[in-house]
Amino acid sequence: MYNKLIEFNIESSFGCFNKPFSNKGGLLSYNIPPKTSIIGMVCSILGIEFDDYIEKDDVRVYAIEKFYDIKVSVQMMSKVRSSRIIFNNTSDKNIANIHQDLLIKPKYKIFISFPDTLVEYEKDFINKLKKHETVYNLYMGRNEFPISYEFISEHPIESKEYTCDDSNELRNLKVIGILKRSKIDNLKIETTNEDDDEEFDFFNFSDNTVTLNNNMEYLLREYPIKRSNFTNFSYEFISYYQDTEDLSSYFCNIELKNNETITLTKIYLDNKVGEERWIQMI
């Protein structure tokens, strides 16, 4: 059972979340942090070591695995810009040039909910998050990219399950963050802010910089949600879009596939009194 919704923001000058199927031709990056990376951030705050494990029936069970029941949602809060750069990697006295996709000034809103089996960890997490007392430093994918973070809120969770019979109500909801796309037949993206004239002058990456089109749905068929035995990943098919800090865009007109259900959690926007948004926790 999940009783509380925790909201906080993270940002950095740069970031990268390497895709496991990248090869020596270049390391590709997810545009949003995988759930596995968010769980890693949670464990860094709590002081859970990534390589701590016990042997159980001749299988290594890592301490981090008990946190996989945590549910998360991610909302992009910056325009997605990436650039291909070259890192010098030294190994066995040899130097290799590694091509790496790099996210530029990424910022995200993170929603987290702990199961009641982890309530003591939840209390410790909230306390440390509020006081900026992390045990280990947080990074946006690489230790060269430290994360700045801000606690936003905590409040009782309010969720509702929708079915195909609730199609009229579901179409009128405003949903932000990531969605399990495998359950959805169709949807739209709406925005209340059409101003797309933001100037980007942090660094000049010339023609190597790629910017995603605003207010478009992006599909990610292999979004990492769980890592077992340290190397085996489980994935979810999701969709997402890029947004700005005022959360002016949202999914709407959602149509479920036949016999599918979707559980959404309600949030409220502080800067828009009384206006609801919904998220899907994964």
N, C-alpha and C positions, 0 to 999 in steps of 0.2 A: 504494500500500500504506500502511496505517495501523498504526503501531507503539506508540503511547503514548496513554493517556487522561489528560487533565488536568481536575481538578475544582476549582472555586472558587465562592464565594458573592458575590452582589451585593445591595445594599439601599439604600434611600433613603427620605426622609420622604414624598416624592411622586414620581409618574412619569406619563408618558403616551407611548404609541407610536401616533401618528396613523395611522388607516386611510386609504389613498389615495383611497377612494371617499367620504370625508366631504365635506360641502358647507357652504355658508354658514349653514345652519341649526344647525350644530354640528359640532365636530371629535370624532369617535369614537376611542376608544383600544382597541388590543388589550390583553387582560389579561395576556399574557405577551410578553416581548420577541421580535420576529421574528428569524429567523436573520440577515437583513440588518443588523439593529441590533447583534446580537452580533458579526458580522464587523466592523462599524464600531468596536466597543469594542476588538477585537483590534488593528485598525489604529491606533487612538488610542494604545494601549500601545506599539506598535512605532514609531510616528512616521510612518505612511503618510498623506499628505495626501489628503483625500477628493476633491479636484478635480485631482489629478495625473494626466496622461494623455499618451499619444503618438498621433500620427496613423499609421494603418495602413490602406492602401488607401482613403483618404478617410473612414475611420471612426475615431472617437475610442475608444481602448482605455484605460480607466482603470486605474491601478495597483492599486486595491482589488480588481479583478476576479479577479486571480490567487489570491485567498484564498477564492474561492467553493467550492473543492474541500475546504475544511475542513468536517468533520462536527461537528454540535452536537446536544445534547439539553438540554432545560430542565425543571427540576422546580420547581413553585411551592412556596414554603416559608412562605407567609403566607396568611391568609384574604383573599380578594379583596374589597376595598371600593373603591368609586368614587363620585365626586360630580361633578355638573355645576357648573362655576364660570364666571366671566366674566373674560376678559383684555381689557385696553385695548390695541388695536393701532393704532399711529400710522403713517400712510402718506400721502405727498403733502400733509402738513399737515392731514390729516383723521384723526379718531379713530373707530375702529370697535370695537364690542363683540363679541368673539369668544367664543362658548360652547364650552367645552372639557371633555371627560370627563377626570377626574383620578383616578389610582390613589393610594390612601392607604396609606402604609407598605409598599410592595411589597418582597418579598424573594424571591430565586430562587437555586437551585443550578444552575450551568452546567457542562456537560461538553463538552469540546472535544478533537478529535483532528486533528492536522495530517497531510497526506499526506507521504510521504518526499521529494517534490519540494520541500517547504518546510521541510526539517529545520533549516536555519540560522535561519530565522524562528522555528521552534518553540523552539529553545534560547534565543534572545533573549527570546521571550515569557515563558517560564517564569522566567528570571532576573529580568526586570523585575517580573513579577507577585509573586514572592517578596519582592522588595526594595521594592515600592511605588514604582517608578521609572518611571511612565508618562510618555511624551513629551507627550501631550495629556491634558487632564482627561477623566474619564469622566462621562457624564450619563445619567440615567434618562429619555431621550427629549427633554428640553429642558435648556438650559444653566442654568436656575434650580434644577435638581434634581441636585446632585452625588451621585455614587455612592460608597458605602463598600464596599470589597471585601476578601475574605480568601481567600488561597490555602489549599486543603485538601490536595490530594495529586496525585501523578503516579505512574503505574505502567504496566507493559506492558499493552497492550490484549488482551482475551480475548473473542472473538466467535464466534458460531455461527449458521449459517443453518438455519431451520426451514421445513418444508413441511407440506402437509396430512397427509402420512403420519406426522408427528411430533405429531399432535394430542393424544395422551395426555400426552406430556411437556410440551407447550406450555401445556396447561391448568393445570399445577401450578406454573408459574413465577410469580414476583412481579415485575411490571414497573412501573417508575415513569417519570415524565417524559411526553414527548409521543409519540404513535404516529401512523404513517401510516394513517389510518382507511380509506382506499380499499382496503386489502388485507385488512381484517378484517370478518368477517361478524357476529361477536358477541363480547361480553366482559362482565366484571363488575368492579365496584370493591369491594374489601374494606378494612376498617379495623381496627386493633387498639386504637384509642383513640376511644371514643364520647363523651368529654367535650367538649361544645360550649358551655361556659359562659364562655369568654374574654370579658372586658369590654373594650370599646374606648373609651378616654377621651383619645386624643391630641388631637383637635379635635372640636368639636360641629358637625356639618354638618346636623343635624336631618333633615327629611324628604328632603333632596336626596341622602342617602347610600344607595347600593345595595350589598347584600352578597350574593354568590353562595351558593346552597345548598351545604352541605358534602357531600362524597362523592358528587357527581353528575358524570357525564361531560358535557363540553361540547365541541361540534363546531365547528371553525373551517375552513371550506371554502377560504378564501383566506389561507393563512399564507405571508407573503413569505419566499422562500428565496434569491432571486437578483435582482440589479438590473443590467441591461445597458444600455449607452449612457446611463447615468445616470438614465433615466426609465422604462425598460421593466422591469416586474417579472414574475418567475415565481413561481408559488404551489404549495403542497402542501395537500391535504386532511388535517387532523390532528384528533386529539382530545386532551383534557387534563382535569385536575381540580385542585381546590385541596387543599392539604395543610398540615401544620404542620411545625415544624423537625425533629421526630424522625422524619419520613418514615414515619408510621404507616399510611398508606394506599397502595394499589397496585392496578394492573390484574391480573386473573387470569381463568381460564377462557376464555382467548383462543381463538377459532375463526377460522381463515383461510378466505377465499373459495376456491372451487375453483381449482386450479392456481396459487395465489399462494404466494410465499415471503416470509419476514421474517427479517432478520438482527438479532440481539440481542447486546448487549455486557454482560458480567458486571461488577458492582461489589460491594463488601463494605461493610457498615455498621460503622463503628468502635465505635458505642455498642451494637451487638448482635453479640457475638463469634460468628463463624462463619456468620452469616445472610447469604444472598445476596439481591441485588436485580439486576434487569436493566433496561437502557435500550435504546432504539432511537435510533441516530444518524441524523440527517437532513442 
